[in-house]
Amino acid sequence: MLTREDVLEKAREERVKFLRLQFTDIFGALKNIAVTSEDMERAMAGKVAFDSAVVDGVVSQQEQDIVLLPDPSTFLVLPWRPREEAVARFICDVANPDGSPYPGCSRSVLKRVLAEASGMGFETWVGTEVEFYLFYTDDDGNPTTNTHDRAGYCDLTPVDLGENARRDMVLTLEEMGTDIGFSHHEKGPGQHGIILKPDNALAIADKLVTFKFIVRTIAQRYGLHASLMPKPLNDRPGSALHLHLCLNHKDPGNFGDEKQPEQTGQEIGHFIAGVLAHARANTAITNPLINSYKRLVPNSLTMPVNVAWSEETRNSVLRVVSHKEPELRVEVRNPDPACNPYLALAVILKAGLEGIRQKLPQPPPLAENIFEFDENKKQSARVDCLPHTLGEALQELASDQLARSTLGEYIYRRFARVKGEEWERFQTFVHPWELQEYLSRF
């Protein structure tokens, strides 16, 4: 863990001239304020103030000053800048002028949930798989929907034309302290996947916002646009953000008696039950775009739309990875890369912890084929599905007090306002599909 003195010494050694103070707004967009090295000590002391509107993601009549509190552990020198007059970055918490957490700081929301997990005796580790598309840009540098290649799952050169760009993304991420498991071409043309090795939940959220920044920057160097849009193409696979969650007991020695496997299994079940109990409400946070629900297609054999768990079935929200180890391992499959990772992890983990606290019973696993007709019951087996639209997801979020309290009313109200207006604009817009479907008939 870097200390304040370590950072100052490293900055001198690396000849840092410019410092980016990075932070994330409520909707997951990475922002920054740049200062010169002469102001580094002032910045590290939390004396750089700015307007709260940049964090809220929406301008209102009542704005206030905020201050940025750099986390020394996130200090990195950006690898593509010249070593003379280098550029470095911090990821910052957002605070009120008195130093208390600003209610619109999503990083602080996750820190509160992780403190609660720690109080319950858990350490939280997360691994991720991020999917994205590479598209050509036009002569003005604007993104098109023309994919960079026509390759498929795990293809390689010369079919996979994005291999060089993907390799540079991986190398840059690793140079910035992100451990990569592996990378490959995904199922869609021009679609790629990069797997981040597990780290503590706060660090992985920091790495995910950095990931988006790095991937887009490297793609731009190749004349491409990296899109983390959940469903950019019709009739092609959508892009997911799979979250692999592991809750370890902080002191395994306390659980070393003969009852440990039974206790661990019960905790896994309670955690799963909690996550599933709030999955429909949490979808507004984990899948925050209107476009997100073009990926989460109902009655799909492959999309994670069923509010259930399984070990192998791909269309369940949760997949249980480990029953045997003295730890809890589940994969949450429905989030997409457009989400704010701090808020997404916060609401998922809080739901699971609440399941453990209330000892919610674990539901049965998802059947291999839930659409199979049952002659005895004279009906097909059914489970709840995730919301079909952003509008439905916002209604679920509004009625879920646990999710709202996790976000805090400040973030909830601003998120709900902006996303509600987004949904209304979509509802009143005449889409090309409607003209193609109806104009000649009516």
C-alpha positions in Angstrom: 0.0 0.0 0.0 1.5 3.3 -1.1 1.8 6.0 1.6 1.6 9.7 0.9 5.4 9.9 1.2 5.8 7.0 -1.2 3.7 8.7 -3.8 5.6 12.0 -3.6 8.9 10.1 -3.9 7.7 8.1 -6.9 6.3 11.2 -8.6 9.8 12.8 -8.3 11.5 9.7 -9.6 9.1 9.4 -12.6 9.3 13.2 -13.3 5.6 13.7 -13.1 4.5 17.1 -14.3 0.7 16.7 -14.6 -1.7 15.0 -12.3 -5.1 13.8 -13.2 -7.6 13.6 -10.3 -10.1 11.0 -11.5 -13.5 10.3 -10.1 -16.7 8.7 -11.3 -20.1 10.4 -11.6 -23.4 8.7 -10.5 -23.8 7.1 -13.9 -20.3 5.6 -14.1 -18.6 8.1 -16.4 -15.0 8.7 -15.5 -14.2 12.3 -15.0 -11.0 14.2 -14.1 -9.5 17.5 -13.1 -5.8 18.1 -14.0 -3.3 19.9 -11.8 0.4 20.4 -12.1 3.0 18.7 -9.9 3.4 22.0 -8.0 -0.1 21.4 -6.6 0.4 17.7 -5.8 0.7 18.1 -2.0 -2.3 20.4 -2.0 -4.2 17.9 -4.0 -3.3 15.0 -1.8 -4.4 17.0 1.2 -7.9 17.2 -0.3 -7.7 20.9 -1.0 -8.9 20.8 -4.7 -12.5 21.9 -4.8 -15.0 21.8 -7.7 -18.7 22.0 -8.5 -20.9 19.1 -7.4 -22.8 19.0 -10.7 -20.0 17.1 -12.3 -20.5 14.2 -9.8 -24.3 14.3 -9.9 -24.3 14.0 -13.7 -27.2 16.5 -13.8 -27.3 20.3 -13.3 -29.8 21.5 -10.7 -30.5 24.9 -9.1 -28.7 23.9 -5.9 -25.1 23.1 -6.4 -22.3 23.0 -3.8 -18.6 22.7 -3.5 -17.0 19.3 -3.3 -13.4 18.3 -2.6 -11.5 15.4 -4.1 -9.7 13.0 -1.8 -7.0 11.0 -3.7 -6.5 7.4 -2.8 -2.7 6.9 -2.6 -3.0 3.2 -3.5 -4.4 4.2 -7.0 -1.4 6.4 -8.0 -0.1 5.4 -11.4 2.0 7.0 -14.1 0.1 6.8 -17.4 2.4 4.6 -19.6 1.8 6.2 -23.0 2.9 9.7 -22.0 6.6 10.8 -22.4 8.8 10.2 -19.4 9.8 13.8 -19.4 6.9 15.8 -17.9 5.0 12.5 -17.3 1.3 12.4 -16.5 0.0 10.4 -13.5 -3.4 9.8 -12.0 -5.2 9.2 -8.7 -8.7 7.8 -8.3 -10.5 10.0 -5.8 -13.3 9.8 -3.3 -15.6 12.8 -3.4 -16.2 14.6 -0.1 -17.9 17.6 1.4 -15.7 20.5 2.3 -15.7 19.2 5.9 -14.2 15.9 4.7 -17.4 13.8 5.2 -18.4 11.6 2.2 -20.4 13.5 -0.4 -23.8 11.7 -0.8 -23.3 11.5 -4.6 -20.0 9.6 -4.4 -20.6 6.1 -5.7 -17.1 4.9 -4.6 -18.1 5.7 -1.0 -21.3 3.7 -1.4 -19.3 0.6 -2.2 -16.9 1.3 0.6 -19.8 1.4 3.1 -21.0 -2.0 1.9 -17.5 -3.5 2.1 -17.2 -2.2 5.6 -20.4 -3.9 6.5 -19.1 -7.2 4.9 -15.9 -6.8 7.0 -18.0 -6.4 10.1 -19.7 -9.6 9.3 -16.4 -11.3 9.0 -16.0 -11.4 5.2 -13.4 -10.3 2.7 -14.9 -9.7 -0.8 -12.9 -10.5 -3.9 -14.2 -10.1 -7.4 -13.0 -11.2 -10.8 -14.6 -9.9 -14.0 -15.0 -10.7 -17.7 -15.6 -7.6 -19.9 -16.9 -7.8 -23.5 -16.8 -5.1 -26.1 -16.9 -4.4 -29.8 -14.4 -2.8 -32.1 -15.9 -0.7 -34.8 -14.5 1.4 -37.6 -14.7 5.1 -37.4 -15.7 7.4 -40.3 -13.6 10.2 -41.9 -14.5 12.5 -39.0 -13.6 10.0 -36.3 -17.1 9.2 -35.4 -18.0 5.6 -34.6 -19.8 3.5 -37.2 -21.4 0.1 -36.7 -19.1 -1.5 -39.2 -17.2 -4.2 -37.3 -13.4 -4.4 -37.5 -13.5 -8.1 -38.5 -15.8 -11.0 -39.2 -14.1 -13.4 -36.8 -15.9 -15.7 -34.3 -15.3 -17.3 -30.9 -11.6 -17.6 -30.1 -10.5 -17.1 -33.7 -7.0 -15.8 -34.4 -5.2 -13.9 -37.1 -5.6 -13.4 -39.9 -9.3 -13.7 -39.2 -9.1 -11.9 -35.9 -8.1 -8.4 -37.1 -8.3 -7.0 -33.6 -5.6 -9.1 -32.1 -2.9 -6.4 -32.1 -5.2 -3.8 -30.6 -6.4 -6.3 -27.9 -2.8 -7.2 -27.1 -1.8 -3.5 -26.6 -4.9 -3.1 -24.4 -3.7 -6.0 -22.2 -0.1 -4.8 -22.1 -1.2 -1.3 -21.1 -3.6 -2.6 -18.5 -0.9 -4.8 -17.0 1.6 -1.9 -17.0 -1.1 0.0 -14.9 -1.3 -2.7 -12.3 -4.3 -4.7 -13.6 -3.6 -8.5 -13.7 -5.2 -10.1 -16.8 -6.3 -13.7 -16.8 -6.7 -14.1 -20.6 -8.2 -12.4 -23.6 -9.8 -13.7 -26.8 -12.1 -12.9 -29.7 -15.7 -13.2 -28.6 -18.7 -14.7 -30.6 -19.7 -11.6 -32.4 -17.8 -10.1 -35.4 -15.4 -7.5 -34.0 -16.3 -8.5 -30.4 -13.6 -9.2 -27.8 -13.4 -10.3 -24.2 -10.8 -9.5 -21.6 -10.7 -11.2 -18.1 -9.5 -9.4 -15.1 -8.0 -11.6 -12.3 -9.7 -11.4 -8.9 -8.9 -8.5 -6.6 -10.7 -6.9 -3.6 -14.0 -5.4 -4.6 -13.0 -1.8 -4.4 -9.8 -2.3 -6.4 -11.7 -4.2 -9.1 -14.2 -1.4 -9.4 -11.3 1.1 -9.8 -9.8 -1.2 -12.4 -13.1 -1.4 -14.3 -13.4 2.3 -14.7 -9.7 2.4 -15.7 -10.4 -0.5 -18.1 -13.0 1.5 -20.1 -10.6 4.5 -20.3 -7.7 2.3 -21.5 -9.6 0.2 -24.0 -11.1 3.3 -25.7 -7.8 5.1 -25.7 -5.9 2.2 -27.3 -8.7 1.6 -29.8 -8.5 5.2 -30.9 -4.8 4.8 -31.7 -5.8 2.1 -34.2 -8.4 4.3 -35.8 -11.2 2.2 -34.1 -14.0 2.8 -31.6 -14.3 0.5 -28.6 -18.0 0.2 -27.7 -19.1 -1.1 -24.4 -22.7 -0.6 -25.4 -24.7 -3.7 -24.3 -26.3 -4.5 -27.7 -24.9 -2.4 -30.5 -25.9 -4.8 -33.4 -29.1 -6.6 -34.3 -28.9 -10.4 -34.6 -25.5 -10.4 -32.9 -24.4 -11.2 -29.4 -24.6 -8.5 -26.7 -21.8 -7.6 -24.5 -21.8 -8.6 -20.8 -19.9 -7.8 -17.6 -19.7 -11.1 -15.7 -18.9 -10.6 -12.0 -17.3 -13.6 -10.2 -17.8 -13.0 -6.5 -15.9 -14.7 -3.7 -16.6 -14.0 0.0 -13.8 -15.3 2.2 -13.9 -15.6 6.0 -11.3 -13.0 7.2 -10.1 -15.4 9.9 -10.5 -19.0 8.6 -9.2 -20.3 11.9 -12.4 -19.4 13.5 -14.3 -21.8 11.2 -12.0 -24.8 11.4 -14.2 -27.2 13.3 -16.2 -30.0 11.9 -19.2 -27.8 11.2 -17.4 -25.5 8.8 -18.6 -27.1 5.5 -22.2 -27.1 6.6 -21.9 -23.5 7.8 -20.3 -22.4 4.6 -22.9 -24.1 2.5 -25.7 -22.4 4.4 -24.0 -19.0 3.9 -23.7 -19.7 0.2 -27.4 -20.5 0.1 -28.4 -17.4 2.1 -26.2 -15.1 -0.1 -27.7 -16.6 -3.3 -31.2 -16.1 -1.9 -30.5 -12.5 -1.0 -29.0 -11.6 -4.4 -32.0 -13.2 -6.2 -34.6 -11.6 -3.9 -33.4 -8.1 -5.1 -32.2 -8.9 -8.6 -35.2 -7.4 -10.4 -34.7 -4.0 -8.6 -31.0 -4.1 -8.9 -31.2 -4.5 -12.6 -31.8 -0.8 -13.0 -28.3 -0.3 -11.7 -26.5 -3.3 -13.3 -28.2 -2.8 -16.7 -28.8 1.0 -16.7 -29.5 1.7 -20.4 -32.6 1.3 -22.6 -30.3 -0.6 -24.9 -29.4 -3.0 -22.0 -32.8 -4.7 -22.4 -32.2 -5.5 -26.0 -29.6 -7.9 -24.8 -31.7 -9.4 -21.9 -34.2 -11.0 -24.2 -37.1 -12.9 -22.5 -37.4 -16.6 -23.1 -33.9 -16.8 -24.3 -31.9 -20.1 -24.0 -28.6 -18.2 -23.5 -29.3 -14.8 -22.0 -29.3 -14.6 -18.1 -32.8 -13.4 -17.7 -34.2 -15.9 -15.2 -34.1 -14.9 -11.5 -32.6 -18.2 -10.4 -29.3 -20.0 -9.9 -27.8 -23.0 -11.5 -24.4 -24.7 -12.0 -24.4 -24.9 -15.8 -27.5 -23.3 -17.3 -26.6 -20.1 -19.1 -29.9 -18.3 -18.8 -29.9 -17.9 -15.0 -28.8 -14.7 -13.3 -26.5 -16.6 -11.0 -24.1 -19.5 -11.6 -22.7 -21.3 -8.6 -19.0 -21.9 -9.2 -17.8 -23.6 -6.0 -19.5 -25.7 -3.3 -16.4 -27.4 -1.9 -14.0 -24.7 -0.9 -14.5 -22.8 2.5 -15.5 -19.8 0.6 -18.5 -18.5 -1.4 -18.2 -18.3 -5.1 -20.9 -17.2 -7.5 -21.0 -15.7 -10.9 -23.5 -12.9 -11.6 -24.2 -13.0 -15.3 -26.7 -10.3 -16.1 -24.7 -7.0 -15.6 -23.4 -5.2 -18.7 -20.4 -2.9 -19.2 -22.5 0.3 -19.2 -23.1 0.1 -15.5 -21.3 2.1 -12.7 -19.2 -0.7 -11.2 -19.2 0.8 -7.8 -22.9 0.9 -7.5 -23.5 -2.4 -9.3 -21.2 -4.2 -6.9 -22.6 -2.3 -3.9 -26.3 -3.3 -4.6 -25.4 -7.0 -5.4 -23.2 -7.5 -2.4 -25.6 -5.7 -0.1 -28.4 -7.9 -1.3 -26.3 -11.1 -0.6 -25.2 -9.9 2.8 -28.9 -9.2 3.7 -29.7 -12.7 2.7 -27.0 -14.0 5.1 -28.2 -11.7 7.8 -31.9 -12.8 7.5 -30.9 -16.4 6.7 -33.1 -16.5 3.6 -33.7 -20.0 2.3 -31.9 -20.9 -0.9 -34.4 -21.5 -3.7 -34.1 -24.7 -5.9 -31.8 -24.5 -8.9 -33.0 -23.7 -12.3 -34.2 -26.7 -14.3 -32.1 -27.6 -17.3 -35.0 -26.7 -19.6 -37.6 -24.5 -17.8 -39.7 -24.4 -21.0 -40.3 -28.1 -20.9 -44.0 -29.1 -20.4 -44.7 -30.9 -17.2 -47.5 -33.5 -17.8 -48.1 -34.0 -14.1 -48.6 -30.3 -13.3 -50.2 -29.6 -16.7 -48.1 -26.4 -17.0 -44.5 -25.5 -17.7 -42.2 -24.7 -14.9 -41.8 -21.0 -14.4 -39.5 -18.6 -12.6 -39.4 -14.9 -12.4 -37.6 -13.0 -15.1 -35.6 -9.8 -15.0 -37.5 -6.7 -16.1 -38.1 -6.4 -19.9 -37.5 -2.7 -20.1 -35.7 0.1 -18.3 -39.0 1.6 -17.4 -40.0 -1.7 -15.6 -36.6 -1.9 -13.9 -37.0 1.7 -12.5 -40.4 0.7 -11.1 -38.8 -2.3 -9.3 -36.0 -0.1 -8.0 -38.5 2.5 -6.6 -40.3 -0.2 -4.6 -37.1 -1.9 -3.1 -36.2 -0.2 0.1 -32.9 -2.2 0.5 -31.6 -1.1 -2.9 -32.6 2.5 -2.3 -31.0 2.6 1.1 -27.8 1.1 -0.3 -27.6 3.8 -2.9 -28.8 6.5 -0.5 -31.7 8.7 -1.3 -29.4 11.3 -2.9 -28.1 9.0 -5.5 -31.3 7.2 -6.0 -33.4 10.3 -6.7 -30.9 11.7 -9.2 -30.5 8.3 -10.9 -34.2 7.8 -11.1 -34.9 11.3 -12.4 -32.3 11.1 -15.2 -33.2 7.5 -16.2 -36.9 8.2 -16.0 -36.5 11.2 -18.4 -34.4 9.0 -20.7 -37.1 6.4 -20.7 -39.8 9.0 -21.5 -37.7 10.4 -24.4 -37.4 6.9 -25.8 -41.1 6.3 -25.5 -42.1 9.4 -27.4 -39.5 9.0 -30.2 -40.6 7.6 -33.5 -38.1 4.8 -34.4 -37.0 3.7 -37.9 -38.4 0.2 -37.1 -41.9 1.7 -36.6 -41.8 3.5 -39.9 -40.6 0.3 -41.7 -43.2 -1.8 -40.0 -46.3 0.5 -40.2 -45.9 3.4 -42.6 -47.0 1.6 -45.7 -49.8 -0.3 -43.9 -51.7 2.4 -42.1 
